[in-house]
Amino acid sequence: MSVDPAFVAQLSTWLAATDIAVLELRGPDGTLRLVQAGSVVRSEAVSPVEDIAAAEAEVVAAPGVGVFLDRHPLRLEPAAAPGSQHAAGEPLGFLRTGPILQAVSAPCDCIVEGVLAAHGATVGFGTPLVAIVPIDTGETP
């Protein structure tokens, strides 16, 4: 995707002033993704192949209101890293509401495409948390 660098710089400045972790702009020529990590905003050009994969992705949304945790409070590693494979029911993250910690589970066997919410972000019901690509295991229920 061909984008004016001054436009990308302006968008990066605006993004840095928010708590938005990822901003993705799609156009007929491709996709521009801006990712915020702390005070640093980096831009990523997404290839058409990734666009096709993203179209097949599903989103796991917040089941309620709370603070999203990408890892269990007693662990250092995230529950769902991009590219990791998970079985249905396995935790992809956690939602903390007061003293209650609720697992955000994989709805099906899947591969994690990306974590959409930042660790520690306050989220509302239905907020997209994790993008997944379902895996067809060939089993019938």
C-alpha positions as CSV (number, residue, x, y, z in Angstrom):
1,M,0.0,0.0,0.0
2,S,1.5,3.3,-1.0
3,V,0.9,6.0,1.7
4,D,2.3,9.5,2.1
5,P,5.0,9.3,4.9
6,A,3.7,12.7,6.3
7,F,0.2,11.1,6.6
8,V,1.7,8.1,8.5
9,A,3.7,10.4,10.8
10,Q,0.5,12.4,11.6
11,L,-1.5,9.2,12.3
12,S,1.3,7.9,14.5
13,T,1.3,11.1,16.5
14,W,-2.5,10.9,17.0
15,L,-2.3,7.1,17.9
16,A,0.4,7.8,20.5
17,A,-2.0,10.1,22.3
18,T,-4.5,7.3,22.7
19,D,-4.7,3.9,24.4
20,I,-5.3,2.2,21.1
21,A,-2.8,-0.7,20.5
22,V,-3.4,-1.3,16.8
23,L,-4.8,0.9,14.0
24,E,-5.3,-0.8,10.6
25,L,-6.2,0.9,7.4
26,R,-7.3,-1.2,4.5
27,G,-7.4,0.0,0.9
28,P,-7.6,-1.6,-2.6
29,D,-3.8,-1.8,-2.8
30,G,-3.2,-3.4,0.6
31,T,-3.2,-2.6,4.3
32,L,-1.2,-0.2,6.6
33,R,-1.0,-1.3,10.2
34,L,0.2,1.0,13.0
35,V,1.2,-0.7,16.2
36,Q,1.7,1.1,19.5
37,A,4.0,-0.4,22.1
38,G,4.4,2.0,25.0
39,S,5.3,5.4,23.6
40,V,6.6,3.9,20.3
41,V,4.4,3.6,17.2
42,R,5.7,1.5,14.4
43,S,4.1,1.1,11.0
44,E,3.8,-2.2,9.2
45,A,2.9,-2.8,5.6
46,V,0.7,-5.9,5.3
47,S,1.0,-8.0,2.2
48,P,-2.1,-9.1,0.2
49,V,-1.5,-12.7,1.5
50,E,-1.8,-11.5,5.1
51,D,-5.0,-9.6,4.1
52,I,-6.5,-12.8,2.8
53,A,-5.6,-14.6,6.1
54,A,-7.1,-11.7,8.1
55,A,-10.3,-12.1,6.1
56,E,-10.5,-15.7,7.3
57,A,-9.8,-14.8,10.9
58,E,-12.4,-14.6,13.6
59,V,-12.4,-12.5,16.7
60,V,-12.7,-13.6,20.3
61,A,-14.5,-10.8,22.1
62,A,-14.6,-9.9,25.8
63,P,-17.4,-11.8,27.6
64,G,-17.9,-8.9,30.0
65,V,-16.4,-5.7,31.4
66,G,-13.0,-5.7,33.1
67,V,-9.3,-5.6,32.6
68,F,-7.8,-7.8,29.9
69,L,-4.7,-9.8,30.8
70,D,-2.8,-11.6,28.1
71,R,-1.3,-13.9,30.7
72,H,-2.3,-15.4,34.0
73,P,-1.1,-13.2,36.9
74,L,1.2,-16.0,38.1
75,R,2.9,-16.6,34.8
76,L,5.4,-14.6,32.7
77,E,4.5,-15.8,29.2
78,P,1.4,-14.8,27.4
79,A,-1.4,-17.4,27.1
80,A,-1.7,-16.8,23.4
81,A,1.2,-15.7,21.3
82,P,0.7,-15.0,17.6
83,G,1.1,-18.3,15.7
84,S,0.4,-20.5,18.6
85,Q,-2.1,-23.3,18.3
86,H,-4.9,-23.9,20.9
87,A,-7.5,-26.5,21.4
88,A,-11.1,-25.5,22.0
89,G,-11.6,-24.4,25.6
90,E,-7.9,-23.4,26.2
91,P,-7.4,-19.9,27.6
92,L,-6.3,-17.2,25.2
93,G,-6.2,-14.6,27.9
94,F,-8.0,-13.5,31.1
95,L,-10.6,-10.9,32.1
96,R,-10.2,-9.5,35.6
97,T,-13.3,-7.9,37.1
98,G,-12.6,-6.9,40.7
99,P,-11.3,-10.1,42.5
100,I,-12.7,-12.4,39.8
101,L,-10.4,-13.8,37.1
102,Q,-12.3,-15.3,34.1
103,A,-10.5,-17.2,31.3
104,V,-11.2,-16.0,27.8
105,S,-11.3,-19.4,26.0
106,A,-10.7,-20.5,22.5
107,P,-14.2,-21.2,20.9
108,C,-12.7,-23.9,18.7
109,D,-9.3,-25.4,17.7
110,C,-7.4,-22.5,16.3
111,I,-4.2,-20.7,15.6
112,V,-3.8,-17.2,17.1
113,E,-3.4,-14.6,14.5
114,G,-2.8,-11.8,16.9
115,V,-3.7,-10.3,20.3
116,L,-5.8,-7.2,19.7
117,A,-6.1,-5.8,23.2
118,A,-3.1,-4.6,25.2
119,H,-2.2,-6.4,28.5
120,G,-3.9,-4.4,31.3
121,A,-6.4,-2.6,29.0
122,T,-9.8,-1.9,30.4
123,V,-12.3,-3.5,28.0
124,G,-16.1,-3.6,27.6
125,F,-18.4,-6.3,26.6
126,G,-17.7,-7.3,23.0
127,T,-14.3,-5.6,22.8
128,P,-12.2,-7.6,20.3
129,L,-9.4,-9.3,22.3
130,V,-7.8,-12.0,20.1
131,A,-7.9,-12.8,16.4
132,I,-7.9,-16.5,15.6
133,V,-8.0,-18.7,12.5
134,P,-10.1,-21.8,13.1
135,I,-8.5,-25.2,12.4
136,D,-10.6,-27.9,10.7
137,T,-9.6,-31.0,12.6
138,G,-11.7,-33.3,10.4
139,E,-13.7,-34.6,13.4
140,T,-17.4,-34.6,13.5
141,P,-19.3,-33.8,16.7
